[in-house]
Amino acid sequence: MALVSAKVMLDKAYQNGYAVGQFNINNLEWTKAVLQTAQELNSPVILGVSEGAAKYMTGFKVVADMVKAMVETLGITVPVALHLDHGTYEGSLKAIEAGFSSIMFDGSHYPIDENIKLTKELVAKTKKLGISLEAEVGAIGGEEDGVIGGGEVADPLECKMINDLGVDFLAAGIGNIHGKYPANWAGLNFEVLSAVNEISGDTPLVLHGGTGIPTEMIQKAIGMGVSKINVNTECQLVFAAAVRKYIEEGKDLVGKGFDPRKLLAPGCQAIKDSVKEKMEIFGSINKG
């Protein structure tokens, strides 16, 4: 199955009260684990790729070609979108050229007028190509590829200004954070989320920083228009923990336990287990 725009899957999720997970990928193992889990659970899935991860994997074209080939050879039949995560304007153009099926342009650090100008240009480009576009208003807290957001809460009126440009889904800061959540985290701002949902019509909303948000908060957010939830840190943590355990138990010293295919296998299984748990929470199982 060819890569698809995320618009159709997220519109369906919005209308039916569930969310689709965006799981960031960092290499072949990550990609394979997420795709296999989505297929096993009959769930649509969005593969997120930051500009840093794309650079690590030697470029947007390598990533796009790998994902397309893997979808074909694994016989994946559920909807799969390949999505640029927190893209710059220049990075968005490169990802489009490489064959990504969905783009997030993060203009949240610009003054609103500049964010509007650049987002409007990308709306025109993506609509011509049938590629979905996500925009962001209000920086998300925490760190993403060296970009640190102050945890600002979005202004619903600015969200409407961006939404009215014709974006396909909208990320609004509501107190969420990239990475681990601190013990004194105040929680999601549902008052702002409600205002953004009301003012943005039927546009699906996006929750970044899905790692560490309590299940009840996630499900409440889904009921208030959140249809895409991003998960990255949690998969990194469980992968590292599983590989560390394998090595600490000395399994890499037994036979050919040092073979990277064996060494990384526990980490891959941990990613699968984590993705399955998230898909259950999000309600996307059997929605493929």
C-alpha positions in Angstrom: 0.0 0.0 0.0 1.3 3.4 -0.9 1.9 6.1 1.7 -1.2 8.3 2.3 -1.9 11.8 3.5 -2.8 11.9 7.2 -5.8 14.1 6.5 -8.3 11.3 5.8 -7.3 9.1 8.7 -7.4 12.1 11.1 -10.7 13.4 9.8 -12.1 9.9 10.4 -10.6 9.8 13.9 -12.0 13.2 14.8 -15.5 12.3 13.6 -15.4 8.9 15.5 -13.8 10.0 18.8 -10.4 8.3 18.7 -6.8 9.3 18.0 -4.1 8.1 15.6 -0.6 7.8 17.1 2.4 9.4 15.5 5.4 7.3 16.5 8.7 8.9 15.7 11.3 6.6 13.9 15.0 6.8 14.3 16.3 3.9 12.2 15.3 0.7 10.4 14.5 -1.2 13.7 12.2 1.6 14.9 10.3 1.7 11.6 9.9 -2.1 11.3 8.6 -2.4 14.9 6.0 0.4 14.5 4.8 -0.9 11.1 4.5 -4.5 12.2 2.5 -3.5 15.3 0.2 -1.3 13.3 -0.5 -4.1 10.9 -1.0 -6.7 13.7 -3.5 -4.4 15.4 -5.2 -3.2 12.2 -4.5 0.4 13.2 -3.7 3.4 11.0 -0.3 4.9 11.9 1.8 8.0 11.3 5.6 7.7 11.2 7.1 10.9 12.5 10.6 12.0 11.4 12.3 15.1 12.9 14.9 16.9 10.8 17.5 15.6 13.2 16.4 12.0 12.7 16.4 12.5 8.9 19.9 13.9 9.0 21.0 10.9 11.2 19.5 8.5 8.6 21.5 10.4 5.9 18.6 12.4 4.4 14.9 12.7 3.7 15.1 10.7 0.5 16.7 7.7 2.3 14.0 7.8 4.9 11.2 8.0 2.4 12.6 5.3 0.2 13.2 3.0 3.2 9.7 3.4 4.5 8.0 2.9 1.1 10.1 -0.2 0.5 9.3 -1.6 3.9 5.6 -1.0 3.6 5.7 -3.0 0.3 7.9 -5.9 1.4 6.1 -6.3 4.8 2.8 -6.3 3.1 1.4 -3.5 5.1 -2.2 -2.8 4.3 -3.2 -0.3 7.0 -3.0 3.4 6.2 0.5 4.8 6.8 1.6 8.4 6.6 5.2 9.5 6.6 5.2 12.8 8.5 7.9 15.5 8.9 7.9 16.5 12.6 8.6 20.1 13.7 9.9 21.0 10.2 11.4 24.3 9.3 10.2 26.0 6.1 13.2 24.8 4.2 13.0 21.3 5.7 9.4 21.1 4.7 10.2 21.7 1.1 13.0 19.1 1.2 10.6 16.5 2.7 8.0 17.2 0.2 10.5 16.7 -2.6 11.7 13.5 -1.1 8.2 11.9 -1.0 6.9 12.5 2.5 3.1 12.3 2.5 2.5 14.7 5.4 4.3 17.7 6.8 4.4 19.6 10.0 5.6 23.2 9.6 6.5 24.5 13.1 6.2 28.3 12.8 5.4 28.7 16.5 8.6 30.5 17.3 7.9 33.2 14.7 5.7 36.3 15.3 2.2 35.3 14.3 2.3 37.4 11.0 5.4 35.5 9.8 3.9 32.2 10.9 0.7 33.0 8.9 2.8 34.0 5.8 4.9 30.8 5.7 2.0 28.5 6.6 -0.1 30.0 3.9 2.6 29.3 1.3 2.9 25.7 2.4 -0.9 25.2 2.4 -0.9 26.1 -1.3 2.0 23.7 -2.1 0.7 20.8 -0.1 -2.9 21.0 -1.4 -1.7 20.9 -5.0 0.2 17.6 -4.2 -2.4 16.0 -1.9 0.0 16.1 1.1 -1.4 16.9 4.5 -0.2 19.9 6.5 0.0 20.4 10.3 0.7 23.8 11.8 1.6 24.8 15.3 0.6 27.7 17.5 2.2 28.3 20.9 5.5 26.5 21.6 5.4 23.1 23.2 7.4 22.8 26.4 10.6 20.7 26.6 13.2 20.0 24.0 12.9 18.6 20.4 16.1 18.4 18.4 17.7 21.1 20.4 14.8 23.5 20.1 13.5 24.3 23.6 9.9 25.5 24.0 8.9 27.4 27.1 5.6 25.5 27.6 3.5 28.5 26.4 -0.2 28.0 26.1 -1.6 28.9 22.7 -3.9 31.9 22.1 -7.1 30.5 20.7 -7.5 33.6 18.4 -4.1 33.0 16.9 -5.1 29.3 16.5 -8.1 30.5 14.5 -5.9 32.7 12.3 -3.7 29.7 11.4 -6.6 27.3 11.1 -8.5 29.5 8.7 -5.6 29.3 6.2 -6.7 25.7 5.4 -4.3 23.6 7.4 -5.4 19.9 7.8 -4.7 19.6 11.5 -3.5 21.9 14.2 -1.1 21.6 17.1 -1.8 24.1 19.9 0.3 24.4 23.1 -1.9 23.5 26.1 0.8 22.9 28.7 2.2 19.7 27.2 5.9 19.0 27.1 8.4 17.1 25.0 10.4 14.5 26.9 9.9 13.4 30.5 7.3 15.4 32.5 8.6 16.9 35.8 7.0 16.0 39.1 5.5 19.5 39.4 3.8 19.5 36.0 0.5 21.3 36.2 -1.3 19.1 33.7 -3.1 19.9 30.4 -5.0 23.1 30.1 -8.4 21.8 29.1 -10.0 25.2 29.2 -7.7 26.4 26.3 -8.2 23.1 24.5 -11.9 23.5 24.6 -11.6 27.1 23.3 -9.3 26.0 20.5 -11.6 23.1 19.5 -14.6 25.4 19.4 -12.9 28.0 17.4 -11.2 25.6 14.9 -14.4 24.0 13.6 -13.9 20.4 12.5 -10.1 20.6 12.2 -8.5 17.7 14.1 -6.2 18.8 16.9 -2.7 17.4 17.7 -1.2 16.7 21.1 2.6 16.7 21.2 4.5 15.2 24.1 2.3 12.1 24.5 4.9 10.4 26.7 4.0 10.7 30.4 0.6 12.2 30.1 -1.9 10.2 32.3 -4.3 8.0 30.4 -7.4 9.8 31.7 -6.0 13.1 30.5 -5.3 11.7 27.1 -8.7 10.2 26.7 -10.3 13.5 27.9 -8.3 15.4 25.3 -9.4 12.9 22.6 -13.0 13.7 23.6 -12.3 17.4 23.0 -11.0 17.2 19.5 -7.5 15.7 19.8 -7.1 13.2 16.9 -3.3 12.9 16.6 -1.0 12.1 19.5 2.8 12.2 19.2 4.9 9.6 21.0 8.7 9.5 20.9 10.5 9.6 24.2 8.7 6.6 25.6 9.8 4.4 22.8 13.4 5.6 23.3 13.3 4.9 27.0 11.9 1.4 26.8 14.2 0.5 23.9 17.3 1.6 25.9 16.1 -0.2 29.1 15.5 -3.5 27.2 18.9 -3.4 25.5 20.6 -2.4 28.7 19.0 -5.4 30.5 20.1 -7.8 27.8 23.7 -6.6 28.1 23.7 -6.5 31.9 22.5 -10.1 32.0 25.5 -11.0 29.8 23.4 -12.3 27.0 25.7 -10.5 24.5 28.5 -12.8 25.6 26.7 -16.1 25.0 27.2 -17.6 21.6 26.5 -15.0 19.0 24.6 -12.8 21.3 26.7 -9.9 20.2 25.0 -10.0 16.7 23.2 -6.7 16.4 20.1 -8.5 15.3 20.0 -10.3 18.6 21.4 -7.4 20.7 18.6 -5.1 19.5 15.8 -7.6 19.4 14.7 -6.9 23.0 14.6 -3.2 22.3 12.4 -3.7 19.3 10.0 -5.9 21.2 9.8 -3.2 23.9 8.9 -0.6 21.2 6.2 -3.0 19.9 4.7 -3.4 23.4 4.8 0.3 24.0 3.1 1.1 20.6 0.4 -1.5 21.3 -0.3 0.0 24.7 -0.6 3.5 23.2 -2.9 2.3 20.4 -5.2 0.7 22.9 -5.3 4.0 24.9 -5.9 6.1 21.7 -8.7 3.8 20.5 -7.2 3.3 17.0 -7.1 -0.6 17.0 -9.2 -2.1 14.2 -9.7 1.3 12.6 -7.4 0.5 9.7 
